[in-house]
């Protein structure tokens, strides 16, 4: 079958998906249009010396996520036969850190930033709540329109049966890593270390068990340890891309900063609920996963207090 025919069939599958979910499709593309406008305005605004310094911090944060993912992937050589219970507990720990980071390092600073722009507490909260909703819609739309595969639910998205299992896993990881990178970029957009440092630290810490989980999933597709590690490490580069995207998104207008904080938080919470928690519960280790989640939440609370 020619590449042109495959492309036509994929476009046809997307159209069918859009027709089956008209309201979601409109909301998803409206959110993408808003993000595009913010990016264009940021590019038109330009970067002065201060913005360049903030951008460098965002880039360092995204790179830390990439290095942590790579370190987690390398653990496969030491923990080749990791028990499911320990793996689910580690993923639960990562989920707890992501949830706490969304609340303490994104939503609360977003509310504070919005409060400096509006006299009304309703307006301040509304901007961040809108962002959370847009972030959720963004991830829901990407989940519906991107072929990918979850270990808990199997292949998802249009024409997923035509794509190899390895690439389906890679696309699933992209849906996971990009929001984390966006959160890092947004948190450093104003150069506030009390916001960016705890969040970047938390994401880097939880990227270690995630990197290990990713390489173990890739091994199930038939890849050797070496190739699985290299591919898992490469997916960590998506956090660098996400950090650049998040920084640009939050640097256009004053209101874009709290709005982007909400978008990043909504995207991360969606990933935790839709992907991470179901994965930790599929092997019957709910208790271990919940204990890990609570531990991750408390560690992030400690980091946010100590570093913030």
GIBEL-V256647 format. One record per backbone hydrogen bond with DSSP energy under -1.0 kcal/mol. CO is the residue of the C=O (numbers start at 1). NH is the residue of the N-H. E is the energy in kcal/mol with one decimal. If there is no record, write none. Layout:
BEGIN
CO|NH|E + CO|NH|E
END
This chain:
BEGIN
2|6|-2.1 + 3|7|-2.5 + 4|8|-2.3 + 5|9|-2.4 + 6|10|-2.3 + 7|11|-2.5 + 8|12|-2.3 + 9|13|-2.3 + 10|14|-2.3 + 11|15|-2.3 + 12|16|-2.2 + 13|17|-2.2 + 14|18|-2.5 + 15|19|-2.6 + 16|20|-1.9 + 17|21|-1.1 + 21|25|-2.5 + 22|26|-2.3 + 23|27|-2.4 + 24|28|-2.9 + 25|29|-2.4 + 26|30|-2.0 + 27|31|-2.1 + 28|32|-2.2 + 29|33|-2.2 + 30|34|-2.1 + 31|35|-2.4 + 32|36|-2.3 + 33|37|-2.3 + 34|38|-2.3 + 35|39|-2.2 + 36|40|-2.5 + 37|41|-2.6 + 38|42|-2.1 + 39|43|-2.3 + 40|44|-2.4 + 41|45|-1.8 + 42|46|-1.3 + 48|52|-2.4 + 49|53|-1.9 + 50|54|-2.1 + 51|55|-2.8 + 52|56|-2.1 + 53|57|-1.6 + 54|58|-2.1 + 55|59|-2.4 + 56|60|-2.4 + 57|61|-2.4 + 58|62|-2.4 + 59|63|-2.3 + 60|64|-2.2 + 61|65|-1.6 + 62|66|-1.9 + 63|67|-2.6 + 64|68|-2.3 + 65|69|-2.3 + 66|70|-2.2 + 67|71|-2.5 + 68|72|-2.5 + 69|73|-2.2 + 70|74|-1.9 + 73|76|-1.6 + 74|77|-1.7 + 75|78|-1.5 + 75|79|-2.8 + 79|82|-1.3 + 83|87|-2.4 + 84|88|-2.9 + 85|89|-1.9 + 86|90|-2.3 + 87|91|-2.3 + 88|92|-2.3 + 89|93|-2.0 + 90|94|-2.0 + 91|95|-2.4 + 92|96|-2.4 + 93|97|-2.0 + 94|98|-2.2 + 95|99|-2.5 + 96|100|-2.4 + 97|101|-2.7 + 98|102|-2.2 + 99|103|-1.7 + 100|104|-3.2 + 101|105|-1.6 + 102|107|-2.7 + 103|108|-2.4 + 106|110|-2.0 + 107|111|-2.5 + 108|112|-2.1 + 109|113|-2.6 + 110|114|-2.5 + 111|115|-2.1 + 114|117|-1.3 + 114|118|-1.6 + 120|124|-2.1 + 121|125|-2.6 + 122|126|-2.4 + 123|127|-1.9 + 124|128|-1.4 + 125|129|-2.9 + 126|130|-2.5 + 127|131|-1.9 + 128|132|-2.5 + 129|133|-2.4 + 130|134|-2.6 + 131|135|-2.8 + 132|136|-2.1 + 133|137|-2.4 + 134|138|-2.6 + 135|139|-2.0 + 136|140|-2.6 + 137|141|-2.7 + 138|142|-2.2 + 139|143|-2.4 + 140|144|-1.9 + 141|145|-2.3 + 142|146|-1.3 + 148|156|-3.5 + 150|154|-2.6 + 154|150|-1.8 + 156|148|-2.4 + 157|160|-1.2 + 159|162|-1.6 + 160|163|-1.3 + 164|168|-1.9 + 165|169|-2.0 + 166|170|-2.1 + 167|171|-2.5 + 168|149|-1.4 + 168|172|-1.8 + 169|173|-2.3 + 170|174|-2.1 + 171|175|-1.9 + 173|177|-3.2 + 174|178|-2.0 + 177|181|-2.4 + 178|182|-2.7 + 179|183|-2.3 + 180|184|-1.8 + 181|185|-2.6 + 182|186|-2.8 + 183|187|-2.2 + 184|188|-1.3 + 186|189|-1.3 + 188|191|-1.5 + 192|195|-1.2 + 192|196|-2.8 + 193|197|-2.0 + 195|199|-1.3 + 196|200|-3.0 + 197|201|-2.5 + 198|202|-2.5 + 199|203|-2.6 + 200|204|-2.3 + 201|205|-2.4 + 202|206|-2.5 + 203|207|-1.3 + 205|208|-1.0 + 206|210|-1.3 + 207|211|-2.8 + 208|212|-1.8 + 209|213|-2.3 + 210|214|-2.6 + 211|215|-2.1 + 212|216|-1.9 + 213|217|-2.0 + 214|218|-2.5 + 215|219|-1.7 + 216|220|-1.0 + 218|221|-1.1 + 218|223|-1.2 + 219|222|-1.8 + 224|228|-2.7 + 225|229|-2.4 + 226|230|-2.3 + 227|231|-2.4 + 228|232|-2.5 + 229|233|-2.7 + 230|234|-2.1 + 231|235|-1.8 + 234|237|-1.6 + 235|238|-1.7 + 236|239|-1.5 + 237|241|-2.0 + 238|242|-2.7 + 239|243|-2.2 + 240|244|-2.0 + 241|245|-2.4 + 242|246|-3.1 + 243|247|-2.4 + 244|248|-2.3 + 245|249|-2.3 + 246|250|-1.8 + 255|259|-1.7 + 256|260|-2.7 + 257|261|-2.1 + 258|262|-1.9 + 259|263|-2.1 + 260|264|-2.7 + 261|265|-2.2 + 262|266|-2.9 + 263|267|-2.3 + 264|268|-2.2 + 265|269|-2.7 + 266|270|-2.1 + 267|271|-2.0 + 268|272|-2.3 + 269|273|-2.4 + 270|274|-3.1 + 271|275|-2.4 + 271|276|-1.8 + 272|277|-2.7 + 275|279|-1.7 + 276|280|-2.0 + 277|281|-1.2 + 281|284|-1.3 + 285|289|-2.5 + 286|290|-2.6 + 287|291|-2.6 + 288|292|-2.2 + 289|293|-2.5 + 290|294|-2.5 + 291|295|-2.2 + 292|296|-2.7 + 293|297|-2.4 + 294|298|-2.2 + 295|299|-2.3 + 296|300|-2.2 + 297|301|-2.1 + 298|302|-2.2 + 299|303|-2.6 + 300|304|-2.8 + 301|305|-1.8 + 302|306|-2.9 + 303|307|-3.1 + 304|308|-1.2
END
